[in-house]
Amino acid sequence: MLADQIAKLIEEMLEEGGGSLELQRNEMAGRLGCVPSQISYVITSRFTPERGYIIESRRGGGGHIRIVRKQMHRNEYLMHFFYAIGDAIDEKEARAYLVNLLDQDIITPREALIIEHAVSGAALQDLTSDVARTVRARMFRHILLSLMK
């Protein structure tokens, strides 16, 4: 998939740049044979603050996009996700958070599986949708707190 190729190239460039990168959408799009909006889509969907990236965009004079991988410690990530979850969360959102935590090596695959089962729709099936979203958020947040060292 083109989005995967773009993301992989950006990751490689970030590694080469020591976690920091400046790129021009038009130049990169020409290099990959795609339109600049595809570059923007990948950056906004995969290089998000939730995943530990800071994005700065400058227009004019050729313009560029700066991507910086923010270095956070494990507990900082856990607290970030703790606050991001909020007071209610659906099952799909919970899975997305788990994927991000796994991608950043904050939790192990076994921990992710345990959390996924604990906050699943099956575990909360006897609750109304609104109550399940609230209980899921509370459980997820308490699990994150327990993972802090």
trRosetta pair geometry for C-beta under 8 A, 3 or more apart (Angstrom, degrees):
i j d omega theta_ij theta_ji phi_ij phi_ji
1 4 4.4 86 69 6 92 108
1 5 7.1 -163 94 -8 48 85
2 5 5.5 -54 -150 35 37 113
2 6 6.3 36 153 -20 69 104
2 32 7.5 113 -160 159 98 123
2 34 6.0 125 -175 -88 137 143
2 38 6.4 -32 129 -176 127 141
3 6 5.7 -53 -148 36 32 112
3 7 6.3 31 154 -18 65 107
3 38 7.2 -128 -86 -173 72 95
3 41 7.0 -74 -112 106 110 112
3 42 5.2 175 -150 -91 78 101
3 45 7.8 -22 -161 71 130 135
3 46 7.7 148 171 -30 102 135
4 7 5.7 -54 -145 39 31 111
4 8 6.2 33 155 -21 65 107
5 8 5.7 -54 -145 36 29 111
5 9 6.4 29 155 -19 63 106
5 32 6.9 147 118 -147 119 124
6 9 5.9 -56 -150 36 29 110
6 10 6.4 27 153 -17 64 107
6 28 7.8 85 -141 154 96 120
6 32 6.4 37 -90 -138 86 171
6 34 7.4 -64 -72 40 123 155
6 38 6.6 -170 -56 138 158 97
6 39 6.2 -157 -155 -109 137 60
6 42 4.3 -145 105 -43 129 171
7 10 5.8 -56 -148 38 31 110
7 11 6.3 34 153 -21 65 106
7 42 5.3 -146 -63 -168 79 119
7 46 5.0 -42 -113 114 123 168
7 47 7.9 -177 -129 -43 86 93
8 11 5.6 -52 -148 35 31 114
8 12 6.4 32 153 -19 64 105
9 12 5.7 -53 -149 35 31 112
9 13 6.3 30 153 -18 65 107
9 28 7.7 151 116 -158 137 111
9 32 7.2 -134 4 -81 166 125
10 13 5.6 -55 -147 39 32 111
10 14 6.3 37 151 -22 65 104
10 21 7.0 167 -162 90 76 166
10 23 7.5 -93 -116 -8 90 157
10 42 7.0 168 -8 128 144 125
10 43 7.3 172 -113 -89 163 79
10 47 6.8 -86 136 -58 147 137
10 67 6.8 26 -175 50 115 166
11 14 5.6 -53 -149 34 30 113
11 15 6.5 33 151 -21 64 103
12 15 5.7 -51 -152 33 33 113
12 16 6.5 30 151 -16 65 106
13 16 5.6 -52 -147 39 33 112
13 17 6.1 20 156 -8 66 114
13 21 5.0 79 126 -121 106 140
13 23 7.1 49 136 -65 161 125
14 17 5.8 -66 -141 49 28 103
14 19 5.9 28 176 -124 91 27
14 20 7.2 114 -142 13 72 11
14 21 5.1 -81 -87 -26 64 127
14 67 6.5 -71 -90 105 112 116
14 69 5.7 89 -177 -29 131 121
15 18 7.9 42 178 -64 27 23
15 19 7.9 38 -99 -60 30 50
17 20 5.0 -113 137 73 114 58
17 21 4.7 151 38 -77 159 72
19 68 6.6 46 141 -163 83 62
19 69 4.1 -102 -157 50 89 107
19 71 7.1 -12 -155 -49 160 98
20 66 7.4 -10 -170 -172 87 93
20 67 7.4 167 -152 89 42 56
20 68 4.9 1 -110 -111 81 79
20 69 7.3 -120 -62 20 48 75
21 66 7.1 163 88 -153 50 51
21 67 4.8 -6 61 57 100 95
21 68 7.7 -174 27 -74 63 45
22 64 5.0 24 -179 160 98 138
22 65 7.2 162 -153 80 54 40
22 66 4.9 -21 -99 -99 79 77
22 67 7.9 177 -81 20 33 66
23 27 7.1 -141 -177 69 77 110
23 28 5.3 34 171 -46 124 131
23 39 7.9 -131 118 -176 128 135
23 64 6.4 154 78 -160 25 90
23 65 5.7 -23 64 60 78 89
23 67 7.5 -1 13 5 105 107
24 27 4.0 67 78 13 108 113
24 28 6.5 169 81 -10 54 87
24 62 6.1 -54 -113 162 136 93
24 63 6.6 113 -131 90 88 69
24 64 5.2 -63 -80 -105 70 76
24 65 7.5 146 -101 13 25 78
25 28 6.0 -65 -147 42 27 106
25 29 5.9 28 158 -22 67 111
25 36 4.0 72 144 -151 115 104
25 39 4.6 171 -142 80 85 141
25 40 6.3 9 -122 -51 139 85
25 63 7.6 -20 17 107 99 113
25 65 6.4 69 -49 -9 90 121
26 29 5.7 -55 -143 37 27 112
26 30 6.3 29 157 -19 63 106
26 36 5.4 -27 -80 -81 55 126
27 30 5.9 -56 -152 35 27 111
27 31 6.5 29 150 -20 62 108
28 31 5.5 -54 -150 35 34 116
28 32 6.3 12 159 -2 68 111
28 36 7.9 99 66 -117 87 71
28 39 5.3 106 92 -111 123 145
29 32 6.2 -69 -143 49 28 96
29 33 7.9 -131 167 43 57 6
29 34 5.2 -104 -150 79 78 69
29 35 5.8 -11 -158 170 135 13
29 36 4.5 -86 -38 -74 152 57
29 38 6.9 123 -116 51 101 98
29 39 5.4 -101 -66 -24 90 125
30 33 7.5 32 -170 -71 27 38
32 39 7.8 142 39 -74 139 100
34 38 4.4 -63 151 52 130 148
34 39 7.1 145 92 -41 117 81
35 38 5.4 107 64 -5 71 99
36 39 5.4 -50 -160 31 49 114
36 40 6.5 48 146 -19 73 103
37 40 5.3 -50 -148 37 40 116
37 41 6.3 49 151 -27 68 100
38 41 5.5 -45 -146 30 34 115
38 42 6.7 33 155 -17 63 102
39 42 6.1 -56 -154 36 30 108
39 43 6.4 27 152 -17 65 109
40 43 5.7 -59 -147 39 31 110
40 44 6.1 18 162 -10 69 111
41 44 6.2 -64 -144 43 25 101
41 45 5.9 3 166 -3 65 119
42 45 6.3 -69 -136 47 23 98
42 46 5.5 -24 -178 22 65 120
42 47 7.5 48 135 -3 70 101
43 46 7.1 -69 -115 52 13 81
43 47 5.0 -41 -154 41 56 120
43 55 6.4 116 166 -122 109 140
43 65 6.3 -31 -137 161 165 155
43 67 6.9 -127 -139 -80 106 125
44 47 7.6 -24 -56 54 13 79
44 48 7.3 50 -180 -81 40 87
44 55 7.7 -106 -92 47 58 178
45 48 7.2 -38 179 -45 16 110
46 51 7.1 -28 172 28 47 167
47 51 6.7 -111 -138 73 27 128
47 53 4.2 -66 179 86 78 170
47 55 6.2 109 115 -69 107 116
47 67 5.5 -34 173 -138 150 127
48 51 4.9 88 58 13 77 99
48 53 6.2 96 60 49 17 104
49 52 7.5 70 -172 -61 35 10
49 53 6.5 -106 -83 66 33 58
49 54 6.9 49 -100 -91 82 54
49 55 7.9 -103 -53 8 77 91
49 70 7.9 26 -143 12 66 140
50 80 7.5 164 -134 146 57 119
50 81 7.9 83 -156 -91 90 76
50 84 6.4 98 -117 -129 106 161
50 100 6.0 -48 142 -144 102 159
51 100 5.8 -120 -94 -140 75 106
51 103 7.0 -27 -138 96 102 136
51 104 7.1 -173 -156 -61 62 112
52 69 6.1 30 127 -162 102 72
52 70 5.0 -140 -175 59 72 87
52 71 7.9 59 -173 -84 120 20
52 72 6.0 -131 -121 12 108 114
52 77 7.4 -29 -74 -102 112 104
52 104 6.4 123 -20 -109 136 128
53 67 5.8 -20 -168 -165 119 91
53 68 6.8 144 -160 74 64 46
53 69 5.9 -38 -101 -102 74 52
53 70 6.6 -173 -98 3 17 88
54 67 7.5 148 76 -158 53 42
54 68 4.5 -15 57 61 101 101
54 70 5.6 89 -23 -50 100 108
55 65 6.7 -18 -163 -173 93 100
55 66 7.2 150 -157 81 43 59
55 67 5.8 -9 -104 -103 73 70
56 65 7.2 158 82 -160 51 51
56 66 4.3 -4 58 55 100 108
56 68 7.8 30 0 -2 102 106
57 63 7.5 9 179 -173 78 105
57 64 7.9 -164 -148 98 49 41
57 65 5.2 -14 -106 -109 75 79
57 66 7.7 -154 -71 23 32 71
58 61 7.8 -32 138 59 111 103
58 63 5.6 -174 100 -143 67 63
58 64 5.5 10 53 50 104 70
58 65 7.7 -168 24 -80 68 35
58 66 7.5 46 -6 -11 103 101
59 63 4.8 -9 -131 -104 35 120
60 63 6.0 98 33 -66 28 86
72 76 4.0 -128 -174 92 104 128
72 77 5.2 130 110 -54 126 80
72 80 7.1 -2 180 -20 164 139
73 76 4.9 95 55 4 71 106
73 77 7.4 -137 97 -5 37 86
74 77 5.9 -58 -156 34 31 110
74 78 6.4 28 152 -17 66 107
74 106 5.7 148 -141 -136 78 80
74 148 7.9 159 120 -125 96 59
74 149 7.1 24 93 27 134 105
75 78 5.4 -51 -144 38 36 114
75 79 6.2 35 157 -17 68 104
75 148 5.1 69 -121 -140 95 97
75 149 6.9 -119 -66 45 107 66
76 79 5.9 -55 -146 39 30 107
76 80 6.2 37 151 -25 63 105
77 80 5.5 -53 -148 32 31 116
77 81 6.4 23 156 -12 65 105
77 101 7.2 133 148 -121 121 75
77 104 5.9 -175 -138 121 153 150
77 106 4.8 -123 107 -103 145 141
78 81 6.0 -59 -150 41 30 106
78 82 6.2 40 148 -29 64 105
78 106 6.5 171 -62 -178 78 128
78 144 5.0 164 -169 -178 92 96
78 145 7.7 143 155 -82 121 31
78 147 5.9 -161 -121 85 141 108
78 148 5.4 -169 96 -78 156 89
79 82 5.1 -45 -143 29 36 121
79 83 6.6 27 160 -10 65 102
79 144 7.9 154 -76 147 31 121
79 148 7.7 55 -53 -93 84 131
80 83 6.4 -64 -157 40 26 101
80 84 6.1 24 150 -20 64 115
81 84 5.3 -56 -137 40 35 114
81 85 6.3 47 161 -33 67 98
81 97 5.7 116 -152 -162 116 115
81 100 7.5 169 -96 92 121 122
81 101 6.5 10 -74 -75 164 108
81 144 5.9 -155 93 -125 108 149
82 85 6.4 -53 -161 18 23 111
82 141 5.3 88 -147 -141 78 84
82 144 4.8 -166 -80 104 89 143
82 145 6.7 80 -111 -59 135 78
83 86 7.6 39 168 -65 43 53
84 97 7.3 164 98 -111 120 119
85 89 5.3 -54 -165 -48 84 141
85 97 6.7 20 -86 -93 93 164
85 137 5.3 156 151 -146 108 87
85 140 5.5 -168 -141 99 156 126
85 141 5.6 -156 73 -69 145 93
85 144 7.7 -175 -12 -7 143 148
86 89 6.7 135 60 -57 88 91
86 137 6.3 -61 88 -146 59 141
87 134 6.4 -15 156 -125 79 80
87 137 5.7 98 159 111 21 160
88 130 7.4 -36 -135 -161 143 62
88 133 3.9 39 -170 136 100 108
88 134 5.0 -37 -98 -78 90 58
88 136 7.6 64 -157 59 53 95
88 137 5.1 -112 -103 -21 19 142
89 93 4.7 -126 -167 88 92 126
89 94 5.4 112 132 -61 122 85
89 97 7.7 -17 -166 -8 150 139
89 119 7.9 -6 90 -178 115 135
89 133 6.0 170 53 -164 28 78
89 136 5.4 -117 71 105 86 111
89 137 4.5 128 7 -80 95 89
89 140 6.5 -34 51 25 145 151
90 93 5.1 94 55 11 71 103
90 94 7.1 -130 101 -8 37 91
90 133 5.7 -30 -76 -109 59 103
90 136 7.5 75 -124 72 16 157
91 94 5.5 -53 -148 34 33 115
91 95 6.6 35 154 -20 65 102
91 119 7.1 165 -117 131 70 87
91 120 6.4 53 -131 -144 119 44
91 121 5.0 -41 -65 -45 151 94
91 136 7.1 -111 -76 -134 60 160
92 95 5.8 -53 -153 33 31 111
92 96 6.6 33 149 -20 64 104
93 96 5.5 -52 -151 33 36 114
93 97 6.6 36 152 -18 66 102
94 97 5.8 -54 -153 35 32 111
94 98 6.5 34 149 -20 65 105
94 115 7.9 -154 172 143 108 99
94 116 7.4 144 129 -119 110 60
94 119 4.9 -147 -167 120 158 137
94 136 6.1 -91 -64 167 141 123
94 140 6.0 -138 -127 -86 107 146
95 98 5.5 -54 -149 35 35 114
95 99 6.4 39 152 -22 67 101
95 116 6.7 54 -102 -123 78 104
96 99 5.7 -49 -150 32 32 113
96 100 6.6 32 151 -16 63 104
97 100 5.7 -55 -151 37 34 112
97 101 6.3 33 152 -19 67 106
97 140 7.4 69 85 -176 150 140
98 101 5.6 -54 -146 38 32 111
98 102 6.3 33 154 -18 66 106
98 107 7.5 -65 -150 61 71 141
98 112 4.9 114 -174 -149 109 98
98 115 6.1 176 -105 92 118 124
98 116 5.8 39 -105 -72 171 95
99 102 5.7 -56 -149 39 30 111
99 103 6.1 33 153 -23 65 107
100 103 5.6 -51 -143 34 31 114
100 104 6.4 16 161 -7 64 109
101 104 6.2 -65 -148 45 27 102
101 106 4.5 -88 -162 64 76 116
101 107 4.6 26 143 14 117 110
101 112 6.8 170 86 -94 111 102
102 105 7.5 27 -179 -77 35 33
102 106 7.6 -83 -60 43 19 77
102 107 6.2 -54 -78 69 59 88
102 109 6.7 62 -131 -88 119 61
102 112 5.2 9 -70 -73 115 151
107 111 4.1 -121 -176 89 105 130
107 112 5.4 130 111 -57 122 81
107 115 7.3 -15 177 -3 163 140
107 147 6.7 -43 -97 -147 99 156
108 111 4.6 99 51 6 77 101
108 112 7.0 -138 95 -5 42 86
109 112 5.5 -53 -147 36 34 115
109 113 6.4 36 154 -21 66 104
110 113 5.7 -53 -150 34 32 112
110 114 6.5 31 153 -17 64 105
111 114 5.7 -55 -149 37 33 111
111 115 6.2 30 155 -16 67 108
111 147 7.1 79 -162 -108 144 129
112 115 5.8 -57 -146 40 29 109
112 116 6.0 34 154 -24 65 109
113 116 5.6 -52 -143 34 28 114
113 117 6.5 25 158 -14 62 105
114 117 6.1 -59 -152 38 28 107
114 118 6.3 27 153 -21 64 111
115 118 5.6 -58 -146 37 32 113
115 119 6.2 0 166 5 68 111
115 140 6.9 75 -169 -122 109 77
115 143 5.6 142 -113 142 102 160
116 119 6.7 -74 -143 50 22 88
116 120 6.2 49 154 -61 62 99
117 120 5.5 -31 -145 -10 31 124
117 122 7.9 -41 -154 65 67 114
117 123 6.5 108 159 -48 58 129
118 123 6.0 98 -167 -116 25 178
118 139 5.9 -156 143 155 109 133
118 143 6.8 130 86 -69 154 146
119 123 6.8 -65 -88 56 3 136
119 124 7.5 1 -165 -21 42 124
119 136 4.6 90 -159 -149 97 90
119 139 5.6 179 -88 89 91 124
119 140 5.3 32 -85 -66 149 97
120 123 4.8 100 59 4 80 99
120 124 7.1 179 91 11 45 88
121 124 6.1 -77 -144 56 31 90
121 125 6.2 68 152 -78 68 77
121 132 7.2 41 -126 177 64 147
122 125 5.6 -9 -147 -39 31 116
124 127 4.9 -45 176 31 87 120
124 132 4.1 120 142 -136 132 101
124 135 5.9 161 -124 82 128 128
124 136 6.2 -67 -38 -63 161 95
127 131 4.3 -126 -180 95 110 111
127 132 4.2 148 92 -65 119 82
127 135 6.2 -105 -123 15 176 142
128 131 4.7 82 54 15 83 106
128 132 6.7 -149 88 -10 37 90
129 132 5.7 -57 -145 36 25 113
129 133 6.5 28 156 -21 62 104
130 133 5.8 -52 -151 31 31 112
130 134 6.6 26 153 -14 63 106
131 134 5.7 -58 -152 39 34 111
131 135 6.1 30 154 -16 69 109
132 135 5.8 -55 -139 42 30 108
132 136 5.9 36 158 -25 65 108
133 136 5.7 -52 -143 34 26 114
133 137 6.6 27 156 -19 60 105
134 137 5.9 -55 -152 34 29 110
134 138 6.5 26 153 -16 64 106
135 138 5.7 -56 -149 38 33 111
135 139 6.2 31 156 -17 68 107
136 139 6.0 -57 -146 39 27 108
136 140 6.1 26 157 -19 64 111
137 140 5.8 -57 -143 38 27 110
137 141 6.1 25 159 -17 64 110
138 141 5.9 -59 -147 38 27 109
138 142 6.3 22 158 -15 64 109
139 142 5.9 -61 -148 39 29 108
139 143 6.3 31 154 -21 65 106
140 143 5.8 -55 -150 34 30 112
140 144 6.5 31 152 -20 64 104
141 144 5.7 -52 -150 34 33 113
141 145 6.6 34 152 -19 64 102
142 145 5.6 -49 -149 34 36 113
142 146 6.5 36 152 -20 65 104
143 146 5.7 -57 -151 36 33 111
143 147 6.6 33 151 -23 65 105
144 147 5.7 -56 -152 31 34 112
144 148 7.4 48 149 -36 61 93
145 148 5.9 -40 -163 6 40 116
